[in-house]
Amino acid sequence: MHRSFYASGKLLISGEYAVLDGAQALACPTRFGQSLQYTPGEGMLHWKSFDAQKKLWFEGTFDPHSFQPIHSSQEDVALRLEQILRAVAALDSQWKLSCGGIVECHLEFDPQWGLGTSSTLISLIAQWTEVDPYRLLAQTFGGSGYDIACAQAKGPLFYQLQQGNASVEKVHFNPSFKDHLYFVYSNQKQNSRQAMKHYKNQKIPSHFIDTITELSQNLIQARDQEAFNSLLKAHEKLLGEILQQTPIQEAFFPDFDGQLKSLGAWGGDFFLASSLSENPEVYFQKKGYPVVIPFSDMLM
């Protein structure tokens, strides 16, 4: 009998980079995610991964005991899956596959979007094997873990690392002006590890983490769009100074009627557009950014 699991994608509204150093970040699960279905069977472990168009993009066969790839359509993906399954076994010596079977993964979003292809996979495998997803993340991809928190969340949350441990608090983030909020794909995927390395090489002022935490808290309390936009602008300005990078609005959209904010690693994935106009889709499409998703269509 098969078993099915689901994990939501993620977006970090505030606290990018700073969340690694203990800042409180506002994170949201998305309506797009990934599912995993495991059906026990005899022989080898067969793995199939499908994209958002239901097209098979990876297929591999693994030894159910050693997890070593027997053959696969993409060697690098097979080796990564082997690493994850070996990490599961290291975390839980009692876990093992008594037999093979079939694993099918179905992604609901474009992997270039940066909504959590890796984090949803880690969450799914952790659910399937019943290990701690945060520990599994630490043994594989690494990171702050906010994406793991989003994977099983039902709504927005504050995420914070306290002495290395994850603190998750449910919050209400449903702005009255949400119909003026959009998520725009930047047309490129950013390498999070390289972005974090760049951040770590910067000089971080003592007030930085507390200021980001305060901005995160004020964002969910903003009573109107004007106050919300001011907070987004302050966040962008502060982080831009730390990273020694020009905020996205100043660099590429100086004539935008509203406020823009980068999400996650700067320079890629999605950015948030708080528009003072009716609908900014035409504006962004004319500039070559066709993927514009309204707030309510993106977030849970």
N, C-alpha and C positions, 0 to 999 in steps of 0.2 A: 504494500500500500504506500502510495507516495505521500510526501510531506511537503508543504509549501510555506514559503516565507517571503516577507516584503520589507524593503527599506526605502525610505524617502531620501531624495536629494537634499542639498543644503545651499543656503546663501548666508553670508556673513554681512549683516547690515552695518554694523559698527565694530570697531576693535580689531580690524585686520592688523596683523603683525604683533600688535600690543598684547593680544590674548596669550601669546606665548610667554609673556613676562608677568602675567597675573592680572591684566586688565579685565574688567567685566565687559563682555561682548554681547551684542544683540544678534542672535542667530535665528534663522527660520527654516523649517523643513519646506520643501517644495512639493507641488502636486505631481511632479515627475520623479520617478524612482526606478528601482530595479527589483525583480522578483527572482526567486530560486526555487526550483522544484527538484526534489530527490526521490527517485524510485529505485528501491533495492533490487538487485539482480545478481545473477551468478557471473563469475569471471572477472573481467577488468572493470575499472571505473571509466565510464565514457562521459566526457564533458562537452557540452554544446552551449555556445553563447550566441545570442541573437541581438541585433540592433533594433532601433526604434521602428524600422520598416519591416521588422520580422525576418530580416535576412541573416542567415548564418554567417558570422564573421570569424568565429574560432571554433575548432573542433580538435579534441585530443583524447588519447587513451592513456590511462595511468595504471600502474600497479597499485592495487587497493591496500597493500600493506606498507610498501616503501614510498609510495606516491611518486615514484620515478616515472617520467613520461616514456611511453613506449613509442608513440608517434603522435605528431600534431601538425596542424596547419601553420602554426606560428611558434617557433621555438622559444622566443623570449616570453611569450604569454604562458606557455607550458611551464617554463622554469619558475616563473613568478607564482603560479598556482601550486607548484611543488613546494616552494618556500613557505607559502601560507599554510598548507596542510601539514607540513613538518612542524611549523610553529604551533599549530593546534595540538599536535601530539606532544610537543615539549611542554606546553602549558597544562595539559591533562594527560597524564600517563595512562589513564584508564580508557581514554578515547581511542578507538580504532575501528576501521571498517572490517567487519567479519566477512564481507563479500563485496563485490563491486556494485554495479548498477549504473544508473544514468542521472546526471545532473544537467538541468537546463536552466540557463540564466537569460532573462529577457529585460533588456534595457529600454527605458521609455523616453530617453532624451539623447540628443546628439552628444557623443563623448567629448567633442571639442568644446562644449559649453562650459565645462568645469563645474558641473553641479554635483559631482561626487561619484564618478565611475568606480574609483578605488574604495572610497569609504562605504558606499552601499554594498560592495562586494564583501568587505571585511565584516560588516554588520550581518549580512546574510549567512556567511560561513560561520560566524560566531553563534548565530541563532540555531543553525543546523547542528553544530557540534556541541552546543551548550557550554561555550567558554566565554570568559570576560572579553567583550569586544575592545575595551580600552587597552587591555594587556596584549591582545592580538595585534592591534594597531601599532603599539610600541615595538613589537617584535618584527614588524613587517615594513609598513610605509612611514611610520612615525607621524609627528604633528601634534597639535594641541589637543585634538579629540573632540572639538566642537561639532565636527561633521558626523562623528559617531553618535553624539547626543541627538542631533537632528534626525538621524536615520530611524529612530523609534519614537520620536516626539509626535504629538498630535497638534502642535501649534508653536508659536514663537516662544523663545526662552532666553534667559540670561545664562551665559556660560562663563565660568571662571576657573582658573587653576589655582588652587590653594594648597601650598606646600606639595605641589606635584599631583594633587588629587583633583578630580573633576567635580565641580559644584554646578548643579543644574537647577535653575529656578524657572518655573512656568511664568510667563508674563502675558499681559494683554497688549497686543499691538495690532490695532485695527483702526487706523486713522480715519476721521470723518471725511478727509480729503483724499482717500485712497484711490478714487476714480481719476485722480491727477498724477498718480504714481505709476511708473512703467520701468520695466527691466529691459535694457538694450544690450544685445550681444556685441562685443567689441571686434568681432571677426577674427580674433586670434586667441589661442590658448596660452596661458602663461605657465612657466615652469615654477611651481611653488617653492621647490627646494632652493633654486637659484635666487628667488626673490627673498626668501628668508635669510639666506646667507648674506645678501646685500644689506638687509636690515640689521643683522647682527654686527656688521662691520661699522655701523654708524654710532656716533656718540649720542646716547640717550639721556636727556635731562631728567633730573630727579622728579619733576612734577608730571612727566609725560603720562605714566600709567594712571595716576589719579585723575588727570584731566580727561583721558579717554573714558574711564569708568563713569565720570560725571556726565559726559556727553551721551553715553549709552543710556543712562538712566533718564536723562532729560528728553531723549528722543521719543520714548514711549509716553511721555507726559505732555508733549507738545499739543497745545490746544488748537492751533491753527497752522496752515501751511507756511505762513510767513515765519513763524517761530521755528518750525521744522526745517525749513530751508536754511535758516541762519545757523542751526546746529550742524547741518550737513556741510555747510561752507567752512565752519570752524574746524570740523574734523578733517576736511581735506587740506586746509591750510596748515594745520599742525603736523599732519603726517607728511605732507609735501616737504616741509622744512626738515623733518627727521630724515626722510629718504633722499633729500636733495633732488627732488623731481618736481616737475610742473604738474599741478592738478589737471585732470583730463579736460575740464571745461575750459580752462585758460589756454590749454595747448591746442585743442581741436574744435571746441564748440563755443567760442567767445560770444556768439550772437544768440545762444540758446535762451529762450524766454522761461527762466526758472533756475533750478539748481541741479547740478549733477554730482554724483559721488561714486568713486570707484568702489568695487566690492571684491574682497579677497586680495590676491596678489595684484599689485598695480600693473597696468599695461596689458591686461588680458581678461578673458571671461566676460562677465556681465558688469554693467554699471547701472546705478539707480538714477532715473530721471524724474524729478519732481517738477512737473510742467505747469506753468501759469496759463498756458493756452489750452484750448479744448482737447486737441489730440495731436501729439508730437510725431506720430508715425510718418507722416509725409515729410516732415523736416529731416528726420533721420534717414529715411529711404533715399531722399535726394542726395544725401551725403555718403550713401553707400553702406548703410546699416539697416538691412531688411528685417532683422529679427527684433521686434519690439513687442514685448509681452506685458499686458496690463497686470497690475498688482494682484487682483483677485484670481487671475488665471494662472499665476505663478505660485503663490504662497497658499499654504493650507490655512 
